[in-house]
Amino acid sequence: MDYFTLLAEEKIKAAYEKGEFDDLPGKGKPLKMDSMVEIPEDLRMAYRIMKNAG
């Protein structure tokens, strides 16, 4: 791992230990998974970008 990856991991671990992730919206609820099974694999990224852009 490079230095920036290690630094990011340390910051995430410290924030987790402080409890900074305890009150996030949606905590304890399942993630909404978009079903893109019907879209060809090579086009999924483009569809996701268009969907996120509205």
PDBQT receptor file of N, H, CA, C and O in Angstrom, charges set to zero:
ATOM      1  N   MET A   1       0.837  -1.192   0.000  1.00  0.00    +0.000 N 
ATOM      2  CA  MET A   1       0.000   0.000   0.000  1.00  0.00    +0.000 C 
ATOM      3  C   MET A   1       0.874   1.245   0.000  1.00  0.00    +0.000 C 
ATOM      4  O   MET A   1       1.967   1.254   0.568  1.00  0.00    +0.000 OA
ATOM      5  N   ASP A   2       0.380   2.288  -0.641  1.00  0.00    +0.000 N 
ATOM      6  H   ASP A   2      -0.507   2.280  -1.102  1.00  0.00    +0.000 HD
ATOM      7  CA  ASP A   2       1.134   3.523  -0.656  1.00  0.00    +0.000 C 
ATOM      8  C   ASP A   2       0.800   4.365   0.577  1.00  0.00    +0.000 C 
ATOM      9  O   ASP A   2      -0.086   4.019   1.358  1.00  0.00    +0.000 OA
ATOM     10  N   TYR A   3       1.513   5.455   0.735  1.00  0.00    +0.000 N 
ATOM     11  H   TYR A   3       2.234   5.735   0.100  1.00  0.00    +0.000 HD
ATOM     12  CA  TYR A   3       1.378   6.308   1.916  1.00  0.00    +0.000 C 
ATOM     13  C   TYR A   3      -0.028   6.866   2.063  1.00  0.00    +0.000 C 
ATOM     14  O   TYR A   3      -0.563   6.889   3.171  1.00  0.00    +0.000 OA
ATOM     15  N   PHE A   4      -0.642   7.318   0.970  1.00  0.00    +0.000 N 
ATOM     16  H   PHE A   4      -0.207   7.299   0.070  1.00  0.00    +0.000 HD
ATOM     17  CA  PHE A   4      -1.960   7.936   1.048  1.00  0.00    +0.000 C 
ATOM     18  C   PHE A   4      -3.039   6.930   1.443  1.00  0.00    +0.000 C 
ATOM     19  O   PHE A   4      -3.982   7.288   2.150  1.00  0.00    +0.000 OA
ATOM     20  N   THR A   5      -2.918   5.705   1.007  1.00  0.00    +0.000 N 
ATOM     21  H   THR A   5      -2.152   5.415   0.433  1.00  0.00    +0.000 HD
ATOM     22  CA  THR A   5      -3.862   4.664   1.405  1.00  0.00    +0.000 C 
ATOM     23  C   THR A   5      -3.755   4.395   2.896  1.00  0.00    +0.000 C 
ATOM     24  O   THR A   5      -4.769   4.286   3.585  1.00  0.00    +0.000 OA
ATOM     25  N   LEU A   6      -2.547   4.290   3.390  1.00  0.00    +0.000 N 
ATOM     26  H   LEU A   6      -1.723   4.378   2.830  1.00  0.00    +0.000 HD
ATOM     27  CA  LEU A   6      -2.343   4.067   4.817  1.00  0.00    +0.000 C 
ATOM     28  C   LEU A   6      -2.863   5.234   5.644  1.00  0.00    +0.000 C 
ATOM     29  O   LEU A   6      -3.477   5.032   6.691  1.00  0.00    +0.000 OA
ATOM     30  N   LEU A   7      -2.619   6.451   5.176  1.00  0.00    +0.000 N 
ATOM     31  H   LEU A   7      -2.121   6.615   4.325  1.00  0.00    +0.000 HD
ATOM     32  CA  LEU A   7      -3.103   7.640   5.879  1.00  0.00    +0.000 C 
ATOM     33  C   LEU A   7      -4.624   7.668   5.919  1.00  0.00    +0.000 C 
ATOM     34  O   LEU A   7      -5.215   7.967   6.956  1.00  0.00    +0.000 OA
ATOM     35  N   ALA A   8      -5.254   7.358   4.796  1.00  0.00    +0.000 N 
ATOM     36  H   ALA A   8      -4.774   7.115   3.954  1.00  0.00    +0.000 HD
ATOM     37  CA  ALA A   8      -6.720   7.326   4.745  1.00  0.00    +0.000 C 
ATOM     38  C   ALA A   8      -7.270   6.268   5.680  1.00  0.00    +0.000 C 
ATOM     39  O   ALA A   8      -8.242   6.520   6.392  1.00  0.00    +0.000 OA
ATOM     40  N   GLU A   9      -6.668   5.090   5.693  1.00  0.00    +0.000 N 
ATOM     41  H   GLU A   9      -5.879   4.885   5.114  1.00  0.00    +0.000 HD
ATOM     42  CA  GLU A   9      -7.114   4.016   6.581  1.00  0.00    +0.000 C 
ATOM     43  C   GLU A   9      -6.996   4.423   8.051  1.00  0.00    +0.000 C 
ATOM     44  O   GLU A   9      -7.882   4.125   8.852  1.00  0.00    +0.000 OA
ATOM     45  N   GLU A  10      -5.909   5.100   8.402  1.00  0.00    +0.000 N 
ATOM     46  H   GLU A  10      -5.189   5.342   7.752  1.00  0.00    +0.000 HD
ATOM     47  CA  GLU A  10      -5.720   5.553   9.779  1.00  0.00    +0.000 C 
ATOM     48  C   GLU A  10      -6.786   6.570  10.170  1.00  0.00    +0.000 C 
ATOM     49  O   GLU A  10      -7.325   6.509  11.274  1.00  0.00    +0.000 OA
ATOM     50  N   LYS A  11      -7.093   7.505   9.271  1.00  0.00    +0.000 N 
ATOM     51  H   LYS A  11      -6.654   7.554   8.373  1.00  0.00    +0.000 HD
ATOM     52  CA  LYS A  11      -8.109   8.518   9.560  1.00  0.00    +0.000 C 
ATOM     53  C   LYS A  11      -9.497   7.902   9.702  1.00  0.00    +0.000 C 
ATOM     54  O   LYS A  11     -10.271   8.301  10.572  1.00  0.00    +0.000 OA
ATOM     55  N   ILE A  12      -9.809   6.938   8.854  1.00  0.00    +0.000 N 
ATOM     56  H   ILE A  12      -9.181   6.614   8.146  1.00  0.00    +0.000 HD
ATOM     57  CA  ILE A  12     -11.099   6.254   8.944  1.00  0.00    +0.000 C 
ATOM     58  C   ILE A  12     -11.195   5.487  10.257  1.00  0.00    +0.000 C 
ATOM     59  O   ILE A  12     -12.227   5.522  10.926  1.00  0.00    +0.000 OA
ATOM     60  N   LYS A  13     -10.122   4.797  10.625  1.00  0.00    +0.000 N 
ATOM     61  H   LYS A  13      -9.283   4.769  10.081  1.00  0.00    +0.000 HD
ATOM     62  CA  LYS A  13     -10.111   4.029  11.871  1.00  0.00    +0.000 C 
ATOM     63  C   LYS A  13     -10.278   4.957  13.079  1.00  0.00    +0.000 C 
ATOM     64  O   LYS A  13     -11.025   4.634  14.003  1.00  0.00    +0.000 OA
ATOM     65  N   ALA A  14      -9.596   6.095  13.081  1.00  0.00    +0.000 N 
ATOM     66  H   ALA A  14      -8.989   6.356  12.330  1.00  0.00    +0.000 HD
ATOM     67  CA  ALA A  14      -9.708   7.037  14.195  1.00  0.00    +0.000 C 
ATOM     68  C   ALA A  14     -11.123   7.606  14.285  1.00  0.00    +0.000 C 
ATOM     69  O   ALA A  14     -11.664   7.749  15.381  1.00  0.00    +0.000 OA
ATOM     70  N   ALA A  15     -11.724   7.929  13.139  1.00  0.00    +0.000 N 
ATOM     71  H   ALA A  15     -11.284   7.813  12.249  1.00  0.00    +0.000 HD
ATOM     72  CA  ALA A  15     -13.089   8.463  13.135  1.00  0.00    +0.000 C 
ATOM     73  C   ALA A  15     -14.067   7.406  13.624  1.00  0.00    +0.000 C 
ATOM     74  O   ALA A  15     -15.006   7.725  14.354  1.00  0.00    +0.000 OA
ATOM     75  N   TYR A  16     -13.862   6.163  13.236  1.00  0.00    +0.000 N 
ATOM     76  H   TYR A  16     -13.099   5.905  12.643  1.00  0.00    +0.000 HD
ATOM     77  CA  TYR A  16     -14.727   5.068  13.685  1.00  0.00    +0.000 C 
ATOM     78  C   TYR A  16     -14.631   4.896  15.200  1.00  0.00    +0.000 C 
ATOM     79  O   TYR A  16     -15.644   4.716  15.875  1.00  0.00    +0.000 OA
ATOM     80  N   GLU A  17     -13.425   4.951  15.722  1.00  0.00    +0.000 N 
ATOM     81  H   GLU A  17     -12.602   5.097  15.174  1.00  0.00    +0.000 HD
ATOM     82  CA  GLU A  17     -13.225   4.777  17.162  1.00  0.00    +0.000 C 
ATOM     83  C   GLU A  17     -13.825   5.935  17.952  1.00  0.00    +0.000 C 
ATOM     84  O   GLU A  17     -14.278   5.733  19.079  1.00  0.00    +0.000 OA
ATOM     85  N   LYS A  18     -13.841   7.144  17.391  1.00  0.00    +0.000 N 
ATOM     86  H   LYS A  18     -13.473   7.309  16.475  1.00  0.00    +0.000 HD
ATOM     87  CA  LYS A  18     -14.449   8.309  18.054  1.00  0.00    +0.000 C 
ATOM     88  C   LYS A  18     -15.977   8.261  17.983  1.00  0.00    +0.000 C 
ATOM     89  O   LYS A  18     -16.656   8.991  18.706  1.00  0.00    +0.000 OA
ATOM     90  N   GLY A  19     -16.512   7.410  17.121  1.00  0.00    +0.000 N 
ATOM     91  H   GLY A  19     -15.961   6.817  16.534  1.00  0.00    +0.000 HD
ATOM     92  CA  GLY A  19     -17.958   7.307  16.983  1.00  0.00    +0.000 C 
ATOM     93  C   GLY A  19     -18.544   8.285  15.987  1.00  0.00    +0.000 C 
ATOM     94  O   GLY A  19     -19.739   8.575  16.034  1.00  0.00    +0.000 OA
ATOM     95  N   GLU A  20     -17.723   8.796  15.089  1.00  0.00    +0.000 N 
ATOM     96  H   GLU A  20     -16.752   8.560  15.051  1.00  0.00    +0.000 HD
ATOM     97  CA  GLU A  20     -18.200   9.777  14.121  1.00  0.00    +0.000 C 
ATOM     98  C   GLU A  20     -19.130   9.181  13.065  1.00  0.00    +0.000 C 
ATOM     99  O   GLU A  20     -19.781   9.921  12.328  1.00  0.00    +0.000 OA
ATOM    100  N   PHE A  21     -19.200   7.860  12.986  1.00  0.00    +0.000 N 
ATOM    101  H   PHE A  21     -18.671   7.259  13.585  1.00  0.00    +0.000 HD
ATOM    102  CA  PHE A  21     -20.074   7.220  12.015  1.00  0.00    +0.000 C 
ATOM    103  C   PHE A  21     -21.361   6.707  12.648  1.00  0.00    +0.000 C 
ATOM    104  O   PHE A  21     -22.166   6.058  11.980  1.00  0.00    +0.000 OA
ATOM    105  N   ASP A  22     -21.558   6.995  13.929  1.00  0.00    +0.000 N 
ATOM    106  H   ASP A  22     -20.904   7.522  14.471  1.00  0.00    +0.000 HD
ATOM    107  CA  ASP A  22     -22.702   6.429  14.652  1.00  0.00    +0.000 C 
ATOM    108  C   ASP A  22     -24.045   7.032  14.256  1.00  0.00    +0.000 C 
ATOM    109  O   ASP A  22     -25.054   6.328  14.302  1.00  0.00    +0.000 OA
ATOM    110  N   ASP A  23     -24.100   8.294  13.873  1.00  0.00    +0.000 N 
ATOM    111  H   ASP A  23     -23.280   8.865  13.836  1.00  0.00    +0.000 HD
ATOM    112  CA  ASP A  23     -25.372   8.960  13.594  1.00  0.00    +0.000 C 
ATOM    113  C   ASP A  23     -25.570   9.290  12.124  1.00  0.00    +0.000 C 
ATOM    114  O   ASP A  23     -26.175  10.311  11.798  1.00  0.00    +0.000 OA
ATOM    115  N   LEU A  24     -25.079   8.457  11.248  1.00  0.00    +0.000 N 
ATOM    116  H   LEU A  24     -24.588   7.627  11.513  1.00  0.00    +0.000 HD
ATOM    117  CA  LEU A  24     -25.242   8.700   9.822  1.00  0.00    +0.000 C 
ATOM    118  C   LEU A  24     -26.675   8.403   9.393  1.00  0.00    +0.000 C 
ATOM    119  O   LEU A  24     -27.296   7.484   9.927  1.00  0.00    +0.000 OA
ATOM    120  N   PRO A  25     -27.213   9.165   8.436  1.00  0.00    +0.000 N 
ATOM    121  CA  PRO A  25     -28.559   8.876   7.966  1.00  0.00    +0.000 C 
ATOM    122  C   PRO A  25     -28.643   7.493   7.330  1.00  0.00    +0.000 C 
ATOM    123  O   PRO A  25     -27.763   7.091   6.569  1.00  0.00    +0.000 OA
ATOM    124  N   GLY A  26     -29.699   6.782   7.646  1.00  0.00    +0.000 N 
ATOM    125  H   GLY A  26     -30.414   7.109   8.264  1.00  0.00    +0.000 HD
ATOM    126  CA  GLY A  26     -29.890   5.462   7.075  1.00  0.00    +0.000 C 
ATOM    127  C   GLY A  26     -29.195   4.346   7.838  1.00  0.00    +0.000 C 
ATOM    128  O   GLY A  26     -29.181   3.204   7.381  1.00  0.00    +0.000 OA
ATOM    129  N   LYS A  27     -28.615   4.658   8.995  1.00  0.00    +0.000 N 
ATOM    130  H   LYS A  27     -28.626   5.586   9.367  1.00  0.00    +0.000 HD
ATOM    131  CA  LYS A  27     -27.901   3.636   9.757  1.00  0.00    +0.000 C 
ATOM    132  C   LYS A  27     -28.858   2.514  10.147  1.00  0.00    +0.000 C 
ATOM    133  O   LYS A  27     -29.954   2.764  10.650  1.00  0.00    +0.000 OA
ATOM    134  N   GLY A  28     -28.437   1.296   9.912  1.00  0.00    +0.000 N 
ATOM    135  H   GLY A  28     -27.547   1.093   9.504  1.00  0.00    +0.000 HD
ATOM    136  CA  GLY A  28     -29.230   0.131  10.272  1.00  0.00    +0.000 C 
ATOM    137  C   GLY A  28     -30.266  -0.254   9.235  1.00  0.00    +0.000 C 
ATOM    138  O   GLY A  28     -30.987  -1.235   9.420  1.00  0.00    +0.000 OA
ATOM    139  N   LYS A  29     -30.356   0.496   8.152  1.00  0.00    +0.000 N 
ATOM    140  H   LYS A  29     -29.770   1.293   8.002  1.00  0.00    +0.000 HD
ATOM    141  CA  LYS A  29     -31.312   0.194   7.100  1.00  0.00    +0.000 C 
ATOM    142  C   LYS A  29     -30.570  -0.437   5.920  1.00  0.00    +0.000 C 
ATOM    143  O   LYS A  29     -29.390  -0.156   5.707  1.00  0.00    +0.000 OA
ATOM    144  N   PRO A  30     -31.248  -1.280   5.160  1.00  0.00    +0.000 N 
ATOM    145  CA  PRO A  30     -30.573  -1.891   4.008  1.00  0.00    +0.000 C 
ATOM    146  C   PRO A  30     -30.262  -0.860   2.928  1.00  0.00    +0.000 C 
ATOM    147  O   PRO A  30     -30.978   0.128   2.767  1.00  0.00    +0.000 OA
ATOM    148  N   LEU A  31     -29.202  -1.104   2.206  1.00  0.00    +0.000 N 
ATOM    149  H   LEU A  31     -28.620  -1.907   2.337  1.00  0.00    +0.000 HD
ATOM    150  CA  LEU A  31     -28.837  -0.228   1.103  1.00  0.00    +0.000 C 
ATOM    151  C   LEU A  31     -29.778  -0.449  -0.071  1.00  0.00    +0.000 C 
ATOM    152  O   LEU A  31     -30.219  -1.571  -0.323  1.00  0.00    +0.000 OA
ATOM    153  N   LYS A  32     -30.083   0.626  -0.787  1.00  0.00    +0.000 N 
ATOM    154  H   LYS A  32     -29.725   1.537  -0.583  1.00  0.00    +0.000 HD
ATOM    155  CA  LYS A  32     -30.877   0.493  -1.998  1.00  0.00    +0.000 C 
ATOM    156  C   LYS A  32     -29.936   0.064  -3.124  1.00  0.00    +0.000 C 
ATOM    157  O   LYS A  32     -28.991   0.776  -3.467  1.00  0.00    +0.000 OA
ATOM    158  N   MET A  33     -30.204  -1.078  -3.674  1.00  0.00    +0.000 N 
ATOM    159  H   MET A  33     -30.971  -1.656  -3.396  1.00  0.00    +0.000 HD
ATOM    160  CA  MET A  33     -29.370  -1.602  -4.748  1.00  0.00    +0.000 C 
ATOM    161  C   MET A  33     -30.083  -1.393  -6.072  1.00  0.00    +0.000 C 
ATOM    162  O   MET A  33     -31.224  -1.821  -6.251  1.00  0.00    +0.000 OA
ATOM    163  N   ASP A  34     -29.409  -0.736  -6.991  1.00  0.00    +0.000 N 
ATOM    164  H   ASP A  34     -28.483  -0.388  -6.847  1.00  0.00    +0.000 HD
ATOM    165  CA  ASP A  34     -29.962  -0.553  -8.325  1.00  0.00    +0.000 C 
ATOM    166  C   ASP A  34     -29.753  -1.824  -9.118  1.00  0.00    +0.000 C 
ATOM    167  O   ASP A  34     -28.654  -2.378  -9.145  1.00  0.00    +0.000 OA
ATOM    168  N   SER A  35     -30.796  -2.278  -9.756  1.00  0.00    +0.000 N 
ATOM    169  H   SER A  35     -31.689  -1.828  -9.735  1.00  0.00    +0.000 HD
ATOM    170  CA  SER A  35     -30.683  -3.471 -10.567  1.00  0.00    +0.000 C 
ATOM    171  C   SER A  35     -30.363  -3.062 -11.999  1.00  0.00    +0.000 C 
ATOM    172  O   SER A  35     -31.206  -2.490 -12.689  1.00  0.00    +0.000 OA
ATOM    173  N   MET A  36     -29.176  -3.348 -12.434  1.00  0.00    +0.000 N 
ATOM    174  H   MET A  36     -28.491  -3.813 -11.874  1.00  0.00    +0.000 HD
ATOM    175  CA  MET A  36     -28.760  -3.046 -13.797  1.00  0.00    +0.000 C 
ATOM    176  C   MET A  36     -28.430  -4.336 -14.537  1.00  0.00    +0.000 C 
ATOM    177  O   MET A  36     -27.595  -4.351 -15.442  1.00  0.00    +0.000 OA
ATOM    178  N   VAL A  37     -29.085  -5.400 -14.148  1.00  0.00    +0.000 N 
ATOM    179  H   VAL A  37     -29.763  -5.388 -13.413  1.00  0.00    +0.000 HD
ATOM    180  CA  VAL A  37     -28.820  -6.698 -14.749  1.00  0.00    +0.000 C 
ATOM    181  C   VAL A  37     -29.191  -6.707 -16.224  1.00  0.00    +0.000 C 
ATOM    182  O   VAL A  37     -28.531  -7.355 -17.036  1.00  0.00    +0.000 OA
ATOM    183  N   GLU A  38     -30.257  -5.979 -16.565  1.00  0.00    +0.000 N 
ATOM    184  H   GLU A  38     -30.793  -5.452 -15.905  1.00  0.00    +0.000 HD
ATOM    185  CA  GLU A  38     -30.732  -5.995 -17.948  1.00  0.00    +0.000 C 
ATOM    186  C   GLU A  38     -29.891  -5.133 -18.895  1.00  0.00    +0.000 C 
ATOM    187  O   GLU A  38     -30.037  -5.227 -20.114  1.00  0.00    +0.000 OA
ATOM    188  N   ILE A  39     -29.016  -4.296 -18.338  1.00  0.00    +0.000 N 
ATOM    189  H   ILE A  39     -28.898  -4.220 -17.348  1.00  0.00    +0.000 HD
ATOM    190  CA  ILE A  39     -28.162  -3.425 -19.153  1.00  0.00    +0.000 C 
ATOM    191  C   ILE A  39     -26.846  -4.145 -19.427  1.00  0.00    +0.000 C 
ATOM    192  O   ILE A  39     -26.252  -4.710 -18.509  1.00  0.00    +0.000 OA
ATOM    193  N   PRO A  40     -26.384  -4.134 -20.664  1.00  0.00    +0.000 N 
ATOM    194  CA  PRO A  40     -25.108  -4.796 -20.974  1.00  0.00    +0.000 C 
ATOM    195  C   PRO A  40     -23.976  -4.245 -20.100  1.00  0.00    +0.000 C 
ATOM    196  O   PRO A  40     -23.932  -3.051 -19.805  1.00  0.00    +0.000 OA
ATOM    197  N   GLU A  41     -23.083  -5.113 -19.702  1.00  0.00    +0.000 N 
ATOM    198  H   GLU A  41     -23.119  -6.083 -19.941  1.00  0.00    +0.000 HD
ATOM    199  CA  GLU A  41     -22.022  -4.757 -18.762  1.00  0.00    +0.000 C 
ATOM    200  C   GLU A  41     -21.168  -3.581 -19.237  1.00  0.00    +0.000 C 
ATOM    201  O   GLU A  41     -20.746  -2.759 -18.424  1.00  0.00    +0.000 OA
ATOM    202  N   ASP A  42     -20.912  -3.493 -20.527  1.00  0.00    +0.000 N 
ATOM    203  H   ASP A  42     -21.255  -4.160 -21.187  1.00  0.00    +0.000 HD
ATOM    204  CA  ASP A  42     -20.057  -2.418 -21.029  1.00  0.00    +0.000 C 
ATOM    205  C   ASP A  42     -20.773  -1.063 -21.074  1.00  0.00    +0.000 C 
ATOM    206  O   ASP A  42     -20.121  -0.043 -21.294  1.00  0.00    +0.000 OA
ATOM    207  N   LEU A  43     -22.087  -1.027 -20.874  1.00  0.00    +0.000 N 
ATOM    208  H   LEU A  43     -22.616  -1.857 -20.696  1.00  0.00    +0.000 HD
ATOM    209  CA  LEU A  43     -22.831   0.232 -20.880  1.00  0.00    +0.000 C 
ATOM    210  C   LEU A  43     -23.273   0.689 -19.494  1.00  0.00    +0.000 C 
ATOM    211  O   LEU A  43     -23.817   1.784 -19.357  1.00  0.00    +0.000 OA
ATOM    212  N   ARG A  44     -23.055  -0.114 -18.480  1.00  0.00    +0.000 N 
ATOM    213  H   ARG A  44     -22.613  -1.004 -18.592  1.00  0.00    +0.000 HD
ATOM    214  CA  ARG A  44     -23.557   0.195 -17.138  1.00  0.00    +0.000 C 
ATOM    215  C   ARG A  44     -22.989   1.486 -16.563  1.00  0.00    +0.000 C 
ATOM    216  O   ARG A  44     -23.719   2.249 -15.931  1.00  0.00    +0.000 OA
ATOM    217  N   MET A  45     -21.711   1.741 -16.770  1.00  0.00    +0.000 N 
ATOM    218  H   MET A  45     -21.119   1.121 -17.284  1.00  0.00    +0.000 HD
ATOM    219  CA  MET A  45     -21.111   2.969 -16.239  1.00  0.00    +0.000 C 
ATOM    220  C   MET A  45     -21.769   4.192 -16.852  1.00  0.00    +0.000 C 
ATOM    221  O   MET A  45     -22.072   5.150 -16.142  1.00  0.00    +0.000 OA
ATOM    222  N   ALA A  46     -21.997   4.176 -18.167  1.00  0.00    +0.000 N 
ATOM    223  H   ALA A  46     -21.751   3.397 -18.744  1.00  0.00    +0.000 HD
ATOM    224  CA  ALA A  46     -22.636   5.307 -18.826  1.00  0.00    +0.000 C 
ATOM    225  C   ALA A  46     -24.062   5.501 -18.311  1.00  0.00    +0.000 C 
ATOM    226  O   ALA A  46     -24.480   6.634 -18.070  1.00  0.00    +0.000 OA
ATOM    227  N   TYR A  47     -24.804   4.423 -18.141  1.00  0.00    +0.000 N 
ATOM    228  H   TYR A  47     -24.464   3.503 -18.337  1.00  0.00    +0.000 HD
ATOM    229  CA  TYR A  47     -26.164   4.514 -17.601  1.00  0.00    +0.000 C 
ATOM    230  C   TYR A  47     -26.139   5.082 -16.180  1.00  0.00    +0.000 C 
ATOM    231  O   TYR A  47     -26.975   5.917 -15.836  1.00  0.00    +0.000 OA
ATOM    232  N   ARG A  48     -25.198   4.641 -15.361  1.00  0.00    +0.000 N 
ATOM    233  H   ARG A  48     -24.519   3.962 -15.640  1.00  0.00    +0.000 HD
ATOM    234  CA  ARG A  48     -25.104   5.131 -13.992  1.00  0.00    +0.000 C 
ATOM    235  C   ARG A  48     -24.809   6.626 -13.974  1.00  0.00    +0.000 C 
ATOM    236  O   ARG A  48     -25.398   7.362 -13.182  1.00  0.00    +0.000 OA
ATOM    237  N   ILE A  49     -23.908   7.080 -14.832  1.00  0.00    +0.000 N 
ATOM    238  H   ILE A  49     -23.429   6.482 -15.475  1.00  0.00    +0.000 HD
ATOM    239  CA  ILE A  49     -23.581   8.510 -14.905  1.00  0.00    +0.000 C 
ATOM    240  C   ILE A  49     -24.801   9.313 -15.322  1.00  0.00    +0.000 C 
ATOM    241  O   ILE A  49     -25.085  10.361 -14.742  1.00  0.00    +0.000 OA
ATOM    242  N   MET A  50     -25.526   8.826 -16.327  1.00  0.00    +0.000 N 
ATOM    243  H   MET A  50     -25.295   7.974 -16.798  1.00  0.00    +0.000 HD
ATOM    244  CA  MET A  50     -26.725   9.543 -16.777  1.00  0.00    +0.000 C 
ATOM    245  C   MET A  50     -27.796   9.541 -15.693  1.00  0.00    +0.000 C 
ATOM    246  O   MET A  50     -28.479  10.548 -15.504  1.00  0.00    +0.000 OA
ATOM    247  N   LYS A  51     -27.953   8.446 -14.990  1.00  0.00    +0.000 N 
ATOM    248  H   LYS A  51     -27.398   7.628 -15.144  1.00  0.00    +0.000 HD
ATOM    249  CA  LYS A  51     -28.954   8.373 -13.923  1.00  0.00    +0.000 C 
ATOM    250  C   LYS A  51     -28.605   9.343 -12.798  1.00  0.00    +0.000 C 
ATOM    251  O   LYS A  51     -29.483  10.052 -12.306  1.00  0.00    +0.000 OA
ATOM    252  N   ASN A  52     -27.345   9.388 -12.384  1.00  0.00    +0.000 N 
ATOM    253  H   ASN A  52     -26.632   8.812 -12.783  1.00  0.00    +0.000 HD
ATOM    254  CA  ASN A  52     -26.936  10.279 -11.310  1.00  0.00    +0.000 C 
ATOM    255  C   ASN A  52     -27.034  11.747 -11.713  1.00  0.00    +0.000 C 
ATOM    256  O   ASN A  52     -27.221  12.610 -10.855  1.00  0.00    +0.000 OA
ATOM    257  N   ALA A  53     -26.912  12.039 -12.992  1.00  0.00    +0.000 N 
ATOM    258  H   ALA A  53     -26.761  11.338 -13.689  1.00  0.00    +0.000 HD
ATOM    259  CA  ALA A  53     -27.008  13.420 -13.474  1.00  0.00    +0.000 C 
ATOM    260  C   ALA A  53     -28.456  13.864 -13.628  1.00  0.00    +0.000 C 
ATOM    261  O   ALA A  53     -28.733  15.051 -13.804  1.00  0.00    +0.000 OA
ATOM    262  N   GLY A  54     -29.370  12.916 -13.562  1.00  0.00    +0.000 N 
ATOM    263  H   GLY A  54     -29.146  11.953 -13.419  1.00  0.00    +0.000 HD
ATOM    264  CA  GLY A  54     -30.781  13.263 -13.680  1.00  0.00    +0.000 C 
ATOM    265  C   GLY A  54     -31.240  13.233 -15.106  1.00  0.00    +0.000 C 
ATOM    266  O   GLY A  54     -32.409  13.502 -15.385  1.00  0.00    +0.000 OA
TER     267      GLY A  54
